[in-house]
Amino acid sequence: MPTFAGARRAARFAAAGVWSGGDGAIDITVTLSTLALCPEDSLGNDFVQALDAVTGYTVAGGALTLHGAAGDLTFSA
């Protein structure tokens, strides 16, 4: 399975981690974030926790949906 390490910007903080996956399964591990810099009402912590709990993905209609126990995260261009 391919593995990638990199950083992505989410809201007002940065997060970095690694992922591996294929055939609809994915494991994302967030290894570093700057959540301490977020305001109290930020959804950053919820987003990082949901991202860290992702177990699968689908791609349909130009959108990437990450699936996890807490629900789905959908991203589109």
Number of C-alpha atoms within 10 A of each C-alpha: 9 7 11 11 12 9 15 11 10 13 12 13 16 15 18 15 16 15 16 14 16 12 9 12 15 18 18 19 17 18 12 12 19 13 17 10 11 14 10 10 7 14 14 22 17 10 14 17 13 19 20 18 20 22 16 19 20 13 13 8 6 9 12 15 17 22 21 17 10 11 11 15 15 13 11 10 5
